[in-house]
């Protein structure tokens, strides 16, 4: 769906339509975490509910009947998405909530009864999952023999936590840690992210947050990947577990900020790249800014009277691009952490020194390192 089918309702002045619109939008958007898409029938049924033509209970009944009448040609793709979406919408519309492991298990049971045999049950086997954001590696999930104890411990710890006296940044950092640890347990065989999201939304409401915007709906996949990155370490490659991405998500969700949430930023290749750059800087430091020796452009830079800072920039760029890669100003700004104007000046300076050569244009053009003759 390119156009949000619920957008018109989110702009409504009628609170009931707006709230139902957010509930359905979130419910449908969360299916993306498992690569599922809802049917056109589900969308039309949701609209009837928002318009007040049918209740949420009737919407759920219609969806169940739709798939019970006959085997649809698209049932394998849409049945789970449609049924779970309708159930999420109903759960989000309900005011009742108890912060407890029993509530967490109950949400899973309500979402997946008739879809998974293990609905509402703690898994009794160990799991791994290949993650795109980890280059096919897996998070280490909770061990099957310890799941209940770990779940009870996390709930008890959060229940005892006091939020008074904390800044909003501290609150968000704590919430990110709590939800990432809850998700990492991975209590269920399937459906963990959707269950965690629904539970978390309802919990946030008890803390006084409205959570009535499109952040979950539009960024469900980012939410899941940020949970993955909050629970993965590969220290040899410079990858550390971090809640920084989850905190950006929550700042958008809870504070209405507008941080860019791009999944490509979460891929571990970014962290590895930073580690490589950091290692290169460390090597530069250990060489005490000696721009002679093995570095290909050491003599060129020395003859041109280049500063140590320029030499550092050239080393970083060469480590990243080598002789083969063509790069531009935007690449340099991102790599070196400098703004556009200094990047343009540096690129022109390196051409004048004979370190690089222009492939097209100057300043905003494309460049490559000039082979040493």
N, C-alpha and C positions, 0 to 999 in steps of 0.2 A: 504494500500500500504506500504509494508515494505521498498522497494527501492524507493528513490525519483525519479520520472519519468523525472524530469527536471534538475537533477544533471549535466548531460553532457553539457547542455546549459549554466549553470552558470559558467562553466570553460572555455567557449568560449572566444576567443580574440575579436570576433566581437561584438561591443557594442550593436547593435540592438538585436541580438539573446540573449545576456546575460540579457538585460533589460526586454525583453519579457518573458524570463525564470523566472526572479524574480517576474514579475507581475502575471504570471499564478501560480507560486508556492505559493505566498502569497494568491491569490484568493482562491485556493483550500484549503490551510491550515486553512483559517479563517472559513471555514464551520464547523470546529470542535467545535466552541463555542456553536453551537446549536445541536451538536451530529449528524451532517449530513456528508455523504460521497458522493463523485462524482462517476460517472460511468466511465467505461473503454472508452466509446465513447467520453466523454468529454476530457479525457487525450489525446486520439489520435487526436482529433480536435485541441487541444491546440498545440500539436507538429507540426501539419501542419501549424498553424499560425506562430510558431517560425521559422520554416524552410522557411517561405516566400511563401508557396504554396497558402495560403489564407490570406485575411485581417482579422482584428479583427471584422469588421462588418459582413464579411462572416461567421466567426466562430460563432458569435451570431445567425445569421440566420440559420445556420445548426443545432445548438442546439434547436432552436425553432421548426424547421421542424421535428426534430427527435421525439419530444414529441407530435407534432400535428398530425403526420401521423396515429398513433394508440396508444391505451393505452398500454404502456409497463408494463410488470409484475413487474418491479422494480420502476415504476414511482413515487410512494409515497415516496420512500426512496431517490431517486436521482434527481428528476426533479428540485426541489428548489435548491439543491446544484449545479447542472450543470448550470442552468440559471443564478444564482447569481454569480457563479464563473466567467462565461464568461463576465458578466457585470462589475464585479470588475476589471478584467484584462483590459477591455477597458478603464475604468475610470482611472486606474493607469497609463496607457500608454498616456493619454491625458495630455498636459501641462497646459491647462486652469484651473484657480482656483481663486476664490474670497473668502476672509475670511469674511463670513457673515452667519447669520441664514438661509437666503434664499438658500445658497449653501448647507448647511447641510441638509435642507429639500429636496432639489433637488436630492442629492445623494441617500437618502432613496427612493425617487420616482423612480429613474432610476434603482435601485437595485431590487425593489420589485413590480413594476407594473405587474399586471397579476398574482401575487403570493399572495399578501395581498390586500384586498379591501381598506385598509387605507393607501396605499403606498403614502408617502410624506405628510401625514396628522398628525397633532398633536393629540394625544389621548384625548378623552373627558371623561375618566373614570380613577379611581384609580386602581393601581395594586400592587400585592405582588408576590414574586417568592421565592420558597424554594431553598436554596443554600446548596450544599454538604459541601462547605468549612465553612459554618456557622452552621453545624449540623441541617440543615433543616429550620433555621431561614431566615428572609428576610432583605434586605436593605430597608430603608425608602426612597422611590422614591418621586420625585416631585409630588405635588398635582395637579390634573387635572385643577383646576381653575387658577393656577398660572404658568403654563408651559411656555407660550409665554413670559411673563414678566421675568421669571427666565432665559430663554434662551437668551433673548436680553441683560439682565444685564451681564451675563457671557461673552458674546461676546464683549460687550462694555468695560468691565474691561480688558479683554485680549488685545484688540486692543490698549488700552491706555498704556499698560505695556511697559516699556523700558528695553531691555536686555543688553544695553551697560554698561560696567563696572562690569558685573557679572562674576564670575568664572564658569567653565563648570559644576561643581557640583551644584551651585546655579541655573543655567539655567535648569538643569535636574530636580531639585526639584520643580521648578516653573512649568515646563511642566507637570510633574506628577500630580501636584495639579490641573492644568487647565483641563487636559483630564479626570481626575477622577470626577471632578465636572460636566463637560459636560455630562459624561456618567450617573451620578447619577440622573440627571433630568429625564432621560428615557422618552424622548419626545414621542416616538412611542410605539404602543402596542407590536410590535415584531420587531426584526432586529436592535436593538439599538447598540449592540456591533460591528456588522459588519459595520454598517454605521459610527459609531464613529471611528473605525480603519481606514477605507478608508479616511475619512475626515482628521484624524490626520496625516496620512502618507503624504497626499498632502500638509497639512499645514507645516509639518516639512521640506518639500522640499523648501518651500518659505523662510524658515529660514536658508537655506544653507546646510542642511543635505541630504546626498544621499539616505539613507534608502534603500539601495540595498543589503540586505543580507537575510538570511533565518530565522531570529529571529521571525517574526510574523508567518511565516508558521509553524515552528517547535514548537512554544510555544503559540499558540493562546489561548488555555485553561488556561494557566498560566496568560496570559494577562487579561483575563476576571476575574479570581479569584483575581488577584491583584487589579483590579478595585473594586471588592466587598469588599476586606479588607480595602481599602482606604475610605470606606463609611459606616463602621459598628462599633458600640460601644455596649459593654455590660460591663459597668464599675464594676458592682458587681462581675463579674467573671474575671476581669483583662484583658478584651479585649478592645483595643483602636483602633480607626481608624488610619491607618498608610499608608503612601505612600512608605515605605521602600522597599517593594517588587516590586512595579511599577518602582521605581528608578533603581533597579538592572536590570530589563527588559530593561529600556531605556539606561542604560550604555552599555549593550551588543549591543543594536540596533544602538546607535549613536556613541559610542566610540570604538566598537570592543572588549570590555572586555569579559571575559569568566566566569562570575558568574554562578553557578549552579542554574537552575530554576526548582525546584521540587515542584509540587503542594502540596505534603504532608506537606511541610514547612509552607504553608499558612493556613492550617486548624487551627481553633481557639483552638483546644485542646492543641496546642503548647503554645499559649499565656496563657491559663488557667494553664498549667503545670508550667510555669515560675512564675505565680502569687502564686501558691501553695508553690513553693520553696521559693519565696520571703517572704511569710507569715511565713514559717518555720524558715527562717533566723531571721525574726523580733522577733519571739518567743524566739529563742535562745538568742538574744541580751537582751531581757527583763529579761531572767533568769540569766543574768550575768555569762554565761558560767558555770553554776552549772551543773556538769555532774552526780550528784546524783539525787535522787527523782524519778519521775515517768518514766523517760526514761529507757527502758529495759536494756540497756548496760552501764548505768551510773557507776555502781559499778565496772564492769569489766574494763572499760576504766580507772577509777581512780586507781584501783589496779595495772594496767599495766603501769601506769605513762604516759598515753597518753596526748599529747599536746592539747590545746584548738582547734587548727586548725584541728587535727585529729578527735576530738570530733564533730566539725562542719560537717566534711565530713561524719561521720557515721550517724549523725542525718538526713542529706539530703538523704543519700542512703536508710536509713531505711524508711523515709517518702515516698520515691519513690517505693521501692521494697518490704518492709515488710518481712514476713517470707516465703511467698509462691513463689515469683518471683526469677527465676534464672537469673543472670546477668553476663556480661563479661567486659573485659577491655574497649572495645569500648563504652559500655553503660556508664561506669564510666567517661570516658573522656568527653562525651557529657553532662552528667548531671552536673559534677563539673567544667567543663571548664578548665581542665588540660590536659597536653600532655600525650602520651602513657607511657613514662618511669616513671613519678611520679605515674601514675595510677597503673602500675604493682607493684611498691614499696609499695603503700598503700594497695593493695590487699593482698600481701604477709604478710605485717605487721598485718593486721586484722585477718588473719588466725593464726598467731603466738600468738596473744592476745586472741584468742578464741571467737572473735566476729563473724567471718564468717567461713565457711568450704568449701573446694574445692569440686566441683562436678566432675570436670575433669581438669586435668593439674594444672599448677601454672603459674602466670603471664599472659599468654594469654588464660588461661582456663576459666571455668565457676564456679560461686560461688553462695552461698545463705547464708542468715543470719542463724547462729546457734541458735537453740531454747535454751532459758534460762531454766536450770533445776531447 
